[in-house]
Amino acid sequence: MEQTNWVYTPKDINVKRGIEYGLTDLMGGGWNNIVSGVIFAYLTLSVGLDPAMAGAITGIARIVDAIFSLLFGAITDGFYKTKLGKRFGRRHFWMFVGMIGFAISFMSFWIPATAIFGPGHDFIYYLIVYSLTEIFVGMILIPWETLPTEMTDDYNKRTILSGSRMFISATGTTLVFFILAFLQSLPSAEAKKNAYLLAGVFWTIMFVVAIFISYRSTWERPLTEEFVKELDSRPRLTLGQFLLQTVHDYATTFRNASFRKHLVIYLFSFTGKDFYATLLPTFIIVALGLKDNIPWVLNAFAAFGILSTLLAARLMITKGPKYLYQLSYFSIIVAMIGYAVVYFMHISNPIVILMVITAIYQMGRGILEFTPWNVFPFIPDVDHIITREDKAGTYAAVMTFFRKSTGALATYVAGALLQAVGYTAGNLHPSLGVRNAITWIFLVGPTVLLVVALIESLTLKLNKKTHAVLKAEINRLEAGGSKDDVDPETQKVVEELTGHEYATLWPDDVQI
């Protein structure tokens, strides 16, 4: 088979290789925070789009991305049959295409539409360019996330590859906001006017270089005759069959009581975070009347999230996920109240106070983002005792699909609410009533969502201890143990985790 050497040539996997692989998450983490924290502010405060239109752009594009992501994984899986897939790699080919497309569309997003098409085309221009950018990001990240599996079968080596992602992602977040804050703080009026464009240029170069390093430093499993036979033996579905099967697989995950609770906690807390990130610049610049570089200075405090993540890794072992959830949500709710107090108390020169409040928020956010994906590995085991199947990929896909969908909804609702209370884009000095309304939306939106997540977390049963009981029971059953011999305490734990009577679990009619 015609295969370029470097795409199919394994190399030593060490810390350096892990960093090179993980560099793509510099874009992954940075992009997610640009989506939730910058784009809405850019479209309303710089471009001048109405809040509802700005929210619609980001909302529609993320729905497009969610649907694209649903289908694209299957496209890359089967791309080995094509000449391009054989020569350039079924994963790496799409990473390269996505990288080129991202560089063009992402850079174009920061160029004013009026400079290209004249006035009156802003909404369509930004909707198309932003939707394309979301698609190209998916085209990069979906194949990239499969590479540890392609590169090695060794669990420890896969851990090396994935271990650097958390810190690189957090670094991307910090750099994104630091670059924009720096450009907004320059004394030159021309530089401040073009701050978003200049930031877009810096971000694009930084992200593309990081992606290219990952692209050239990774490889895929060679397409040997044995591997091709294995791939060919997997069932092939038509598009219609694939969609029906996907909907069915998604629906079956909701039979898992632990997953239902986990998904509610995850979606409500992350959507609250999106709501905060979307509205923070408007609150700081319009409601508080501070300089337009302050939101990005505050967002650069995301570096505190790295510190809290290190703490969370230890507390996950000693205290468990319920404690982490509550610590995170209380921290963020306290921060939200702090922001409101600064506004309603009319505190003059509140920068230092805002920095302290934001540091508290960012530490809570770091724990919020750490916990769900560290609880997630327990979820497929709960499903396994229900179905005797391995559906980890399906559960991850469900979380990702709904996460993108609710993220889109958060931005759209935030924009619609701002417009409903009378805020118009570009008006940096609205009436007192509008400023009050912006503050209440900024406070109440994230707080209500986090309170729902907090209430759900209070009854969370899945933790290290209960998972150990579950896993021991699965091992006993797999070894041929009888369901009739189950320990009463074990039965209680398993029923609480699954939401099903024990007698219905571990079905006998499954072909193993």
SEZAGU-14025 format. One record per residue (C-alpha): residue in one letter; x, y, z; residue number from 1. Coordinates in Angstrom, 3 decimals, decimal comma. Layout:
% residues N
<atom "A" <X Y Z> NUM>;
...
END
This chain:
% residues 512
<atom "M" <0,000 0,000 0,000> 1>;
<atom "E" <1,175 3,533 -0,768> 2>;
<atom "Q" <1,812 5,046 2,638> 3>;
<atom "T" <3,995 7,997 3,629> 4>;
<atom "N" <6,585 6,788 6,141> 5>;
<atom "W" <6,087 9,291 8,938> 6>;
<atom "V" <2,305 8,802 9,147> 7>;
<atom "Y" <2,685 5,081 9,836> 8>;
<atom "T" <6,078 4,962 11,601> 9>;
<atom "P" <5,847 4,490 15,403> 10>;
<atom "K" <8,281 6,431 17,562> 11>;
<atom "D" <9,226 6,479 21,244> 12>;
<atom "I" <6,433 7,748 23,465> 13>;
<atom "N" <7,833 9,914 26,239> 14>;
<atom "V" <6,985 13,165 27,996> 15>;
<atom "K" <8,239 15,218 25,032> 16>;
<atom "R" <6,006 13,246 22,675> 17>;
<atom "G" <3,109 13,675 25,060> 18>;
<atom "I" <3,557 17,450 25,014> 19>;
<atom "E" <3,820 17,479 21,207> 20>;
<atom "Y" <0,598 15,479 20,948> 21>;
<atom "G" <-1,158 17,635 23,542> 22>;
<atom "L" <-0,268 20,941 21,860> 23>;
<atom "T" <-3,435 20,749 19,764> 24>;
<atom "D" <-5,367 21,365 22,974> 25>;
<atom "L" <-3,745 24,811 23,069> 26>;
<atom "M" <-6,302 25,501 20,357> 27>;
<atom "G" <-8,923 23,252 21,962> 28>;
<atom "G" <-8,932 25,103 25,280> 29>;
<atom "G" <-8,341 28,499 23,728> 30>;
<atom "W" <-11,074 28,056 21,128> 31>;
<atom "N" <-13,693 27,018 23,668> 32>;
<atom "N" <-13,040 30,172 25,660> 33>;
<atom "I" <-13,041 32,360 22,571> 34>;
<atom "V" <-16,450 30,889 21,743> 35>;
<atom "S" <-17,940 31,433 25,184> 36>;
<atom "G" <-16,054 34,547 26,278> 37>;
<atom "V" <-14,975 36,638 23,286> 38>;
<atom "I" <-17,146 36,147 20,204> 39>;
<atom "F" <-20,376 37,513 21,690> 40>;
<atom "A" <-18,535 40,586 22,998> 41>;
<atom "Y" <-16,805 41,086 19,634> 42>;
<atom "L" <-20,059 40,863 17,675> 43>;
<atom "T" <-21,952 43,248 19,965> 44>;
<atom "L" <-19,307 45,686 21,236> 45>;
<atom "S" <-17,094 45,893 18,139> 46>;
<atom "V" <-19,148 44,823 15,103> 47>;
<atom "G" <-22,357 46,359 16,482> 48>;
<atom "L" <-24,768 43,458 15,974> 49>;
<atom "D" <-27,872 43,352 18,155> 50>;
<atom "P" <-27,464 40,939 21,090> 51>;
<atom "A" <-30,135 38,558 19,811> 52>;
<atom "M" <-28,452 38,357 16,385> 53>;
<atom "A" <-25,027 37,778 17,966> 54>;
<atom "G" <-26,491 35,023 20,145> 55>;
<atom "A" <-28,185 33,468 17,114> 56>;
<atom "I" <-24,896 33,325 15,190> 57>;
<atom "T" <-23,075 31,415 17,901> 58>;
<atom "G" <-26,129 29,288 18,702> 59>;
<atom "I" <-26,800 28,193 15,105> 60>;
<atom "A" <-23,122 27,502 14,419> 61>;
<atom "R" <-22,749 25,285 17,480> 62>;
<atom "I" <-25,825 23,276 16,512> 63>;
<atom "V" <-24,286 22,812 13,050> 64>;
<atom "D" <-21,079 21,699 14,749> 65>;
<atom "A" <-22,928 19,247 17,011> 66>;
<atom "I" <-24,570 17,575 14,001> 67>;
<atom "F" <-21,302 17,571 12,040> 68>;
<atom "S" <-19,450 15,983 14,964> 69>;
<atom "L" <-22,096 13,272 15,134> 70>;
<atom "L" <-21,344 12,210 11,554> 71>;
<atom "F" <-17,674 13,014 11,090> 72>;
<atom "G" <-16,262 10,303 13,348> 73>;
<atom "A" <-17,775 7,654 11,082> 74>;
<atom "I" <-16,311 9,423 8,019> 75>;
<atom "T" <-12,768 9,245 9,398> 76>;
<atom "D" <-13,243 5,634 10,509> 77>;
<atom "G" <-13,968 4,542 6,936> 78>;
<atom "F" <-11,555 6,879 5,138> 79>;
<atom "Y" <-8,819 4,209 5,045> 80>;
<atom "K" <-10,534 2,771 1,936> 81>;
<atom "T" <-9,674 5,835 -0,151> 82>;
<atom "K" <-6,349 6,570 -1,860> 83>;
<atom "L" <-5,979 9,769 0,171> 84>;
<atom "G" <-6,677 7,927 3,412> 85>;
<atom "K" <-4,158 5,203 2,617> 86>;
<atom "R" <-1,440 7,654 1,633> 87>;
<atom "F" <-1,863 10,444 4,165> 88>;
<atom "G" <-3,650 8,651 7,023> 89>;
<atom "R" <-7,382 8,475 7,678> 90>;
<atom "R" <-6,946 10,766 10,712> 91>;
<atom "H" <-4,018 12,951 9,628> 92>;
<atom "F" <-5,506 13,819 6,232> 93>;
<atom "W" <-8,506 15,458 7,888> 94>;
<atom "M" <-6,351 17,141 10,527> 95>;
<atom "F" <-4,381 18,802 7,734> 96>;
<atom "V" <-7,491 19,849 5,815> 97>;
<atom "G" <-9,034 21,176 9,013> 98>;
<atom "M" <-5,866 23,079 9,910> 99>;
<atom "I" <-5,757 24,887 6,549> 100>;
<atom "G" <-9,485 25,606 6,598> 101>;
<atom "F" <-9,312 26,837 10,197> 102>;
<atom "A" <-6,433 29,204 9,421> 103>;
<atom "I" <-8,440 30,828 6,607> 104>;
<atom "S" <-11,888 30,978 8,244> 105>;
<atom "F" <-10,715 31,937 11,737> 106>;
<atom "M" <-8,563 34,765 10,390> 107>;
<atom "S" <-11,458 35,935 8,192> 108>;
<atom "F" <-13,789 36,107 11,184> 109>;
<atom "W" <-11,875 39,051 12,647> 110>;
<atom "I" <-11,895 41,013 9,392> 111>;
<atom "P" <-14,863 43,443 9,405> 112>;
<atom "A" <-17,556 42,275 6,998> 113>;
<atom "T" <-18,016 45,854 5,778> 114>;
<atom "A" <-14,419 45,848 4,536> 115>;
<atom "I" <-15,259 42,973 2,180> 116>;
<atom "F" <-18,938 43,254 1,261> 117>;
<atom "G" <-19,910 46,693 2,464> 118>;
<atom "P" <-22,654 47,436 5,038> 119>;
<atom "G" <-25,726 45,262 5,496> 120>;
<atom "H" <-24,164 41,798 5,257> 121>;
<atom "D" <-22,800 41,404 8,780> 122>;
<atom "F" <-25,164 38,717 10,040> 123>;
<atom "I" <-24,826 36,375 7,041> 124>;
<atom "Y" <-21,071 36,892 6,789> 125>;
<atom "Y" <-20,319 36,117 10,437> 126>;
<atom "L" <-22,802 33,230 10,537> 127>;
<atom "I" <-21,174 31,515 7,542> 128>;
<atom "V" <-17,569 32,177 8,556> 129>;
<atom "Y" <-18,125 31,194 12,180> 130>;
<atom "S" <-20,040 28,023 11,210> 131>;
<atom "L" <-17,185 27,019 8,879> 132>;
<atom "T" <-14,688 27,650 11,673> 133>;
<atom "E" <-16,633 25,374 14,033> 134>;
<atom "I" <-16,647 22,651 11,359> 135>;
<atom "F" <-12,901 22,969 10,754> 136>;
<atom "V" <-12,223 22,824 14,517> 137>;
<atom "G" <-14,211 19,571 14,666> 138>;
<atom "M" <-12,297 18,309 11,640> 139>;
<atom "I" <-9,098 18,765 13,667> 140>;
<atom "L" <-10,177 17,644 17,131> 141>;
<atom "I" <-12,212 14,536 16,298> 142>;
<atom "P" <-9,361 12,709 14,475> 143>;
<atom "W" <-6,788 14,088 16,935> 144>;
<atom "E" <-8,622 12,631 19,942> 145>;
<atom "T" <-8,393 9,128 18,410> 146>;
<atom "L" <-4,607 9,247 17,963> 147>;
<atom "P" <-3,571 7,792 21,372> 148>;
<atom "T" <-5,521 4,667 20,439> 149>;
<atom "E" <-3,838 4,607 17,006> 150>;
<atom "M" <-0,332 5,211 18,369> 151>;
<atom "T" <-0,163 2,567 21,106> 152>;
<atom "D" <-2,065 -0,201 22,898> 153>;
<atom "D" <-0,199 0,459 26,160> 154>;
<atom "Y" <-2,388 2,093 28,846> 155>;
<atom "N" <0,551 3,901 30,492> 156>;
<atom "K" <1,785 5,305 27,187> 157>;
<atom "R" <-1,714 6,499 26,326> 158>;
<atom "T" <-1,778 8,230 29,703> 159>;
<atom "I" <1,489 10,001 28,831> 160>;
<atom "L" <-0,058 11,220 25,575> 161>;
<atom "S" <-3,245 12,467 27,220> 162>;
<atom "G" <-1,779 13,681 30,498> 163>;
<atom "S" <-0,435 16,973 29,213> 164>;
<atom "R" <-3,745 18,063 27,693> 165>;
<atom "M" <-5,220 19,513 30,886> 166>;
<atom "F" <-2,347 21,933 31,463> 167>;
<atom "I" <-1,882 22,842 27,792> 168>;
<atom "S" <-5,612 23,560 27,502> 169>;
<atom "A" <-5,491 25,830 30,559> 170>;
<atom "T" <-2,423 27,557 29,122> 171>;
<atom "G" <-4,335 28,189 25,883> 172>;
<atom "T" <-7,161 29,774 27,834> 173>;
<atom "T" <-4,782 32,091 29,705> 174>;
<atom "L" <-2,868 33,090 26,554> 175>;
<atom "V" <-6,054 33,900 24,644> 176>;
<atom "F" <-7,212 36,409 27,215> 177>;
<atom "F" <-3,728 37,746 27,992> 178>;
<atom "I" <-3,101 38,573 24,317> 179>;
<atom "L" <-6,434 40,393 23,955> 180>;
<atom "A" <-5,962 42,241 27,277> 181>;
<atom "F" <-2,481 43,358 26,207> 182>;
<atom "L" <-3,698 44,668 22,846> 183>;
<atom "Q" <-6,675 46,448 24,425> 184>;
<atom "S" <-4,268 48,113 26,882> 185>;
<atom "L" <-1,910 49,604 24,279> 186>;
<atom "P" <-1,818 53,420 24,296> 187>;
<atom "S" <-2,126 53,642 20,509> 188>;
<atom "A" <-5,700 54,419 19,461> 189>;
<atom "E" <-5,145 52,585 16,172> 190>;
<atom "A" <-3,936 49,452 17,979> 191>;
<atom "K" <-6,953 49,480 20,313> 192>;
<atom "K" <-9,291 49,945 17,357> 193>;
<atom "N" <-7,804 46,871 15,660> 194>;
<atom "A" <-7,282 44,868 18,871> 195>;
<atom "Y" <-9,632 42,045 17,869> 196>;
<atom "L" <-8,080 41,766 14,397> 197>;
<atom "L" <-4,544 41,730 15,788> 198>;
<atom "A" <-5,547 39,207 18,450> 199>;
<atom "G" <-7,091 37,055 15,720> 200>;
<atom "V" <-3,792 37,086 13,823> 201>;
<atom "F" <-1,812 36,113 16,946> 202>;
<atom "W" <-4,306 33,407 17,896> 203>;
<atom "T" <-4,349 31,938 14,408> 204>;
<atom "I" <-0,548 31,722 14,199> 205>;
<atom "M" <-0,279 30,267 17,712> 206>;
<atom "F" <-2,991 27,651 17,141> 207>;
<atom "V" <-1,851 26,583 13,665> 208>;
<atom "V" <1,779 26,151 14,775> 209>;
<atom "A" <0,609 24,040 17,748> 210>;
<atom "I" <-1,648 21,890 15,547> 211>;
<atom "F" <1,088 21,399 12,948> 212>;
<atom "I" <3,534 20,187 15,619> 213>;
<atom "S" <0,954 17,626 16,790> 214>;
<atom "Y" <0,233 16,681 13,190> 215>;
<atom "R" <3,891 15,977 12,392> 216>;
<atom "S" <4,750 14,356 15,745> 217>;
<atom "T" <2,030 11,701 15,758> 218>;
<atom "W" <1,262 8,651 13,670> 219>;
<atom "E" <-1,407 6,068 12,924> 220>;
<atom "R" <-1,588 2,323 13,157> 221>;
<atom "P" <-0,133 0,880 9,923> 222>;
<atom "L" <-2,713 -0,422 7,476> 223>;
<atom "T" <-1,470 -4,010 7,462> 224>;
<atom "E" <-3,510 -6,713 5,769> 225>;
<atom "E" <-4,602 -7,994 9,170> 226>;
<atom "F" <-5,719 -4,523 10,344> 227>;
<atom "V" <-7,585 -3,843 7,093> 228>;
<atom "K" <-9,400 -7,163 7,454> 229>;
<atom "E" <-10,348 -6,196 11,008> 230>;
<atom "L" <-11,655 -2,824 9,809> 231>;
<atom "D" <-13,531 -4,405 6,894> 232>;
<atom "S" <-15,195 -6,914 9,234> 233>;
<atom "R" <-16,913 -4,147 11,162> 234>;
<atom "P" <-20,554 -3,593 10,158> 235>;
<atom "R" <-21,148 -0,880 7,552> 236>;
<atom "L" <-24,352 1,115 7,755> 237>;
<atom "T" <-26,079 3,451 5,343> 238>;
<atom "L" <-26,480 7,066 6,482> 239>;
<atom "G" <-30,106 6,418 7,425> 240>;
<atom "Q" <-29,232 3,253 9,329> 241>;
<atom "F" <-26,376 5,056 11,045> 242>;
<atom "L" <-28,634 7,904 12,211> 243>;
<atom "L" <-31,299 5,511 13,490> 244>;
<atom "Q" <-28,687 3,411 15,279> 245>;
<atom "T" <-27,134 6,536 16,803> 246>;
<atom "V" <-30,470 7,819 18,103> 247>;
<atom "H" <-31,209 4,375 19,566> 248>;
<atom "D" <-27,785 4,137 21,211> 249>;
<atom "Y" <-28,117 7,646 22,641> 250>;
<atom "A" <-31,557 6,858 24,043> 251>;
<atom "T" <-30,382 3,681 25,802> 252>;
<atom "T" <-27,859 5,648 27,875> 253>;
<atom "F" <-30,725 7,289 29,760> 254>;
<atom "R" <-31,637 3,936 31,305> 255>;
<atom "N" <-28,564 4,450 33,494> 256>;
<atom "A" <-29,611 6,373 36,639> 257>;
<atom "S" <-26,050 7,423 37,470> 258>;
<atom "F" <-25,584 8,807 33,986> 259>;
<atom "R" <-28,845 10,759 34,079> 260>;
<atom "K" <-27,730 12,477 37,271> 261>;
<atom "H" <-24,208 12,960 35,956> 262>;
<atom "L" <-25,521 14,544 32,745> 263>;
<atom "V" <-27,784 16,982 34,612> 264>;
<atom "I" <-24,895 18,060 36,854> 265>;
<atom "Y" <-22,553 18,388 33,881> 266>;
<atom "L" <-24,901 20,286 31,567> 267>;
<atom "F" <-26,342 22,724 34,110> 268>;
<atom "S" <-22,955 23,610 35,593> 269>;
<atom "F" <-21,180 24,005 32,247> 270>;
<atom "T" <-24,079 25,985 30,787> 271>;
<atom "G" <-23,894 28,273 33,816> 272>;
<atom "K" <-20,198 28,743 33,052> 273>;
<atom "D" <-21,055 29,593 29,434> 274>;
<atom "F" <-23,650 32,119 30,593> 275>;
<atom "Y" <-21,037 33,804 32,793> 276>;
<atom "A" <-18,391 33,920 30,060> 277>;
<atom "T" <-20,844 35,324 27,502> 278>;
<atom "L" <-22,109 38,139 29,744> 279>;
<atom "L" <-18,970 39,100 31,690> 280>;
<atom "P" <-17,637 41,612 29,102> 281>;
<atom "T" <-21,051 43,312 28,815> 282>;
<atom "F" <-21,386 43,478 32,589> 283>;
<atom "I" <-17,871 44,908 33,076> 284>;
<atom "I" <-17,888 47,401 30,194> 285>;
<atom "V" <-21,558 48,453 30,054> 286>;
<atom "A" <-22,982 47,926 33,560> 287>;
<atom "L" <-19,864 48,863 35,553> 288>;
<atom "G" <-18,589 51,305 32,951> 289>;
<atom "L" <-14,973 50,127 33,094> 290>;
<atom "K" <-12,388 50,158 30,314> 291>;
<atom "D" <-12,781 47,655 27,505> 292>;
<atom "N" <-9,549 45,820 28,365> 293>;
<atom "I" <-10,690 44,906 31,904> 294>;
<atom "P" <-12,787 41,814 30,986> 295>;
<atom "W" <-9,788 40,251 29,246> 296>;
<atom "V" <-7,457 41,103 32,125> 297>;
<atom "L" <-9,889 39,385 34,477> 298>;
<atom "N" <-10,330 36,379 32,179> 299>;
<atom "A" <-6,551 35,935 32,099> 300>;
<atom "F" <-6,961 34,928 35,755> 301>;
<atom "A" <-7,945 31,554 34,286> 302>;
<atom "A" <-4,397 30,620 35,341> 303>;
<atom "F" <-5,828 30,185 38,868> 304>;
<atom "G" <-7,839 27,302 37,432> 305>;
<atom "I" <-4,600 25,389 36,914> 306>;
<atom "L" <-3,838 25,608 40,643> 307>;
<atom "S" <-7,317 24,490 41,664> 308>;
<atom "T" <-7,140 21,596 39,198> 309>;
<atom "L" <-4,037 20,304 40,964> 310>;
<atom "L" <-5,931 20,541 44,259> 311>;
<atom "A" <-8,954 18,815 42,727> 312>;
<atom "A" <-6,826 15,852 41,610> 313>;
<atom "R" <-5,939 15,195 45,266> 314>;
<atom "L" <-9,422 15,895 46,645> 315>;
<atom "M" <-10,957 13,530 44,078> 316>;
<atom "I" <-9,120 10,710 45,851> 317>;
<atom "T" <-9,540 11,851 49,460> 318>;
<atom "K" <-12,995 13,471 49,391> 319>;
<atom "G" <-14,761 12,272 46,241> 320>;
<atom "P" <-16,715 14,002 43,443> 321>;
<atom "K" <-19,659 15,161 45,584> 322>;
<atom "Y" <-17,316 17,284 47,705> 323>;
<atom "L" <-15,628 18,708 44,602> 324>;
<atom "Y" <-18,932 19,625 42,995> 325>;
<atom "Q" <-20,125 21,440 46,096> 326>;
<atom "L" <-16,797 23,240 46,610> 327>;
<atom "S" <-16,851 24,372 42,997> 328>;
<atom "Y" <-20,463 25,549 42,917> 329>;
<atom "F" <-20,279 27,383 46,242> 330>;
<atom "S" <-17,102 29,177 45,088> 331>;
<atom "I" <-18,700 30,306 41,836> 332>;
<atom "I" <-21,982 31,369 43,461> 333>;
<atom "V" <-20,045 33,410 46,050> 334>;
<atom "A" <-18,140 35,051 43,175> 335>;
<atom "M" <-21,378 35,858 41,317> 336>;
<atom "I" <-22,805 37,500 44,435> 337>;
<atom "G" <-19,525 39,403 44,787> 338>;
<atom "Y" <-19,850 40,846 41,283> 339>;
<atom "A" <-23,398 41,992 42,044> 340>;
<atom "V" <-22,301 43,591 45,337> 341>;
<atom "V" <-19,614 45,588 43,498> 342>;
<atom "Y" <-22,280 46,953 41,157> 343>;
<atom "F" <-25,093 47,674 43,608> 344>;
<atom "M" <-22,759 49,129 46,277> 345>;
<atom "H" <-21,355 51,529 43,654> 346>;
<atom "I" <-17,795 50,715 44,721> 347>;
<atom "S" <-15,338 53,136 43,123> 348>;
<atom "N" <-12,126 51,820 41,554> 349>;
<atom "P" <-13,204 48,194 42,069> 350>;
<atom "I" <-10,378 46,618 40,019> 351>;
<atom "V" <-8,580 44,950 42,943> 352>;
<atom "I" <-11,860 43,644 44,373> 353>;
<atom "L" <-12,875 42,333 40,930> 354>;
<atom "M" <-9,521 40,567 40,651> 355>;
<atom "V" <-10,075 38,789 43,978> 356>;
<atom "I" <-13,634 37,837 43,009> 357>;
<atom "T" <-12,467 36,580 39,600> 358>;
<atom "A" <-9,679 34,533 41,178> 359>;
<atom "I" <-12,306 32,818 43,358> 360>;
<atom "Y" <-14,478 32,225 40,292> 361>;
<atom "Q" <-11,604 30,800 38,238> 362>;
<atom "M" <-10,555 28,419 40,992> 363>;
<atom "G" <-14,140 27,196 41,209> 364>;
<atom "R" <-14,273 26,908 37,416> 365>;
<atom "G" <-11,093 24,814 37,365> 366>;
<atom "I" <-12,685 22,299 39,742> 367>;
<atom "L" <-15,971 22,435 37,818> 368>;
<atom "E" <-14,225 21,491 34,574> 369>;
<atom "F" <-12,042 18,828 36,197> 370>;
<atom "T" <-14,690 16,815 38,023> 371>;
<atom "P" <-17,234 15,547 35,443> 372>;
<atom "W" <-14,661 13,995 33,124> 373>;
<atom "N" <-12,985 12,313 36,101> 374>;
<atom "V" <-16,332 10,860 37,178> 375>;
<atom "F" <-17,083 9,785 33,610> 376>;
<atom "P" <-14,810 6,679 33,543> 377>;
<atom "F" <-17,066 5,124 36,233> 378>;
<atom "I" <-20,210 5,521 34,099> 379>;
<atom "P" <-19,613 2,767 31,494> 380>;
<atom "D" <-19,127 0,228 34,302> 381>;
<atom "V" <-22,601 1,072 35,615> 382>;
<atom "D" <-23,932 0,469 32,111> 383>;
<atom "H" <-21,967 -2,764 31,832> 384>;
<atom "I" <-23,837 -4,405 34,690> 385>;
<atom "I" <-27,122 -3,240 33,099> 386>;
<atom "T" <-26,403 -4,398 29,541> 387>;
<atom "R" <-23,142 -6,429 29,629> 388>;
<atom "E" <-21,962 -4,187 26,778> 389>;
<atom "D" <-19,035 -1,775 26,336> 390>;
<atom "K" <-20,481 1,625 25,387> 391>;
<atom "A" <-17,893 4,123 26,664> 392>;
<atom "G" <-17,740 5,806 23,257> 393>;
<atom "T" <-21,503 6,199 23,126> 394>;
<atom "Y" <-21,630 7,822 26,555> 395>;
<atom "A" <-18,825 10,234 25,613> 396>;
<atom "A" <-20,651 11,115 22,388> 397>;
<atom "V" <-23,893 11,818 24,254> 398>;
<atom "M" <-22,099 14,124 26,696> 399>;
<atom "T" <-20,349 15,977 23,881> 400>;
<atom "F" <-23,492 16,332 21,753> 401>;
<atom "F" <-25,637 17,726 24,557> 402>;
<atom "R" <-22,791 19,902 25,831> 403>;
<atom "K" <-22,464 21,625 22,461> 404>;
<atom "S" <-26,238 21,987 22,185> 405>;
<atom "T" <-26,687 23,572 25,616> 406>;
<atom "G" <-23,659 25,810 25,041> 407>;
<atom "A" <-25,377 27,122 21,919> 408>;
<atom "L" <-28,596 27,660 23,855> 409>;
<atom "A" <-26,822 29,599 26,625> 410>;
<atom "T" <-25,365 32,166 24,233> 411>;
<atom "Y" <-28,624 32,562 22,337> 412>;
<atom "V" <-30,690 33,026 25,508> 413>;
<atom "A" <-28,166 35,503 26,928> 414>;
<atom "G" <-28,347 37,607 23,773> 415>;
<atom "A" <-32,139 37,463 23,624> 416>;
<atom "L" <-32,450 38,529 27,275> 417>;
<atom "L" <-30,119 41,487 26,790> 418>;
<atom "Q" <-32,133 42,665 23,839> 419>;
<atom "A" <-35,418 42,126 25,695> 420>;
<atom "V" <-34,344 44,462 28,521> 421>;
<atom "G" <-33,499 47,224 26,064> 422>;
<atom "Y" <-29,757 46,873 25,611> 423>;
<atom "T" <-28,588 47,779 22,110> 424>;
<atom "A" <-25,181 46,974 20,700> 425>;
<atom "G" <-22,637 49,769 20,813> 426>;
<atom "N" <-24,465 51,701 23,525> 427>;
<atom "L" <-21,860 51,818 26,288> 428>;
<atom "H" <-23,877 54,240 28,433> 429>;
<atom "P" <-27,464 52,941 28,609> 430>;
<atom "S" <-30,020 53,988 31,207> 431>;
<atom "L" <-29,790 52,926 34,848> 432>;
<atom "G" <-32,678 50,512 34,336> 433>;
<atom "V" <-30,868 48,733 31,507> 434>;
<atom "R" <-27,634 48,524 33,538> 435>;
<atom "N" <-29,573 47,082 36,482> 436>;
<atom "A" <-31,212 44,530 34,188> 437>;
<atom "I" <-27,852 43,475 32,706> 438>;
<atom "T" <-26,516 42,929 36,225> 439>;
<atom "W" <-29,519 40,857 37,296> 440>;
<atom "I" <-29,273 38,690 34,166> 441>;
<atom "F" <-25,541 38,237 34,762> 442>;
<atom "L" <-26,158 37,243 38,401> 443>;
<atom "V" <-29,314 35,155 38,147> 444>;
<atom "G" <-28,557 33,164 34,965> 445>;
<atom "P" <-25,406 31,326 36,099> 446>;
<atom "T" <-26,528 31,159 39,738> 447>;
<atom "V" <-29,833 29,410 39,011> 448>;
<atom "L" <-28,143 26,888 36,718> 449>;
<atom "L" <-25,460 26,162 39,314> 450>;
<atom "V" <-28,013 25,799 42,102> 451>;
<atom "V" <-29,778 23,095 40,056> 452>;
<atom "A" <-26,443 21,313 39,565> 453>;
<atom "L" <-25,672 21,703 43,279> 454>;
<atom "I" <-29,007 20,171 44,316> 455>;
<atom "E" <-28,442 17,229 41,965> 456>;
<atom "S" <-24,932 16,693 43,312> 457>;
<atom "L" <-26,235 16,310 46,869> 458>;
<atom "T" <-27,738 12,913 45,996> 459>;
<atom "L" <-24,829 11,656 43,868> 460>;
<atom "K" <-24,054 8,051 44,827> 461>;
<atom "L" <-21,276 7,292 42,369> 462>;
<atom "N" <-17,810 7,633 43,916> 463>;
<atom "K" <-14,625 5,662 44,387> 464>;
<atom "K" <-16,099 3,501 47,171> 465>;
<atom "T" <-19,378 2,598 45,462> 466>;
<atom "H" <-17,597 2,062 42,163> 467>;
<atom "A" <-15,275 -0,434 43,862> 468>;
<atom "V" <-18,331 -2,353 45,126> 469>;
<atom "L" <-19,846 -2,288 41,630> 470>;
<atom "K" <-16,629 -3,400 39,972> 471>;
<atom "A" <-16,169 -6,259 42,439> 472>;
<atom "E" <-19,687 -7,472 41,681> 473>;
<atom "I" <-19,056 -7,304 37,927> 474>;
<atom "N" <-15,854 -9,312 38,382> 475>;
<atom "R" <-17,737 -11,903 40,471> 476>;
<atom "L" <-20,434 -12,285 37,821> 477>;
<atom "E" <-17,903 -12,457 34,995> 478>;
<atom "A" <-16,139 -15,241 36,886> 479>;
<atom "G" <-19,367 -17,259 36,795> 480>;
<atom "G" <-20,846 -16,204 40,127> 481>;
<atom "S" <-24,598 -16,558 40,621> 482>;
<atom "K" <-26,874 -13,540 40,923> 483>;
<atom "D" <-28,668 -15,419 43,701> 484>;
<atom "D" <-25,562 -15,179 45,878> 485>;
<atom "V" <-25,314 -11,388 45,823> 486>;
<atom "D" <-24,443 -9,694 49,123> 487>;
<atom "P" <-27,407 -7,552 50,369> 488>;
<atom "E" <-25,249 -4,436 50,783> 489>;
<atom "T" <-23,787 -4,926 47,328> 490>;
<atom "Q" <-27,273 -5,345 45,895> 491>;
<atom "K" <-28,362 -2,070 47,485> 492>;
<atom "V" <-25,364 -0,165 46,080> 493>;
<atom "V" <-25,790 -1,612 42,600> 494>;
<atom "E" <-29,510 -0,825 42,518> 495>;
<atom "E" <-28,866 2,763 43,626> 496>;
<atom "L" <-26,244 3,249 40,942> 497>;
<atom "T" <-28,201 1,674 38,091> 498>;
<atom "G" <-31,766 2,640 39,018> 499>;
<atom "H" <-32,907 -0,932 38,296> 500>;
<atom "E" <-33,893 -3,923 40,382> 501>;
<atom "Y" <-30,997 -6,300 40,754> 502>;
<atom "A" <-32,908 -9,191 39,192> 503>;
<atom "T" <-33,092 -7,329 35,863> 504>;
<atom "L" <-29,337 -6,682 35,719> 505>;
<atom "W" <-26,626 -8,739 34,030> 506>;
<atom "P" <-29,031 -10,225 31,433> 507>;
<atom "D" <-28,469 -13,833 30,391> 508>;
<atom "D" <-29,518 -13,373 26,756> 509>;
<atom "V" <-26,445 -11,365 25,735> 510>;
<atom "Q" <-23,824 -12,933 23,466> 511>;
<atom "I" <-20,413 -12,281 24,991> 512>;
END
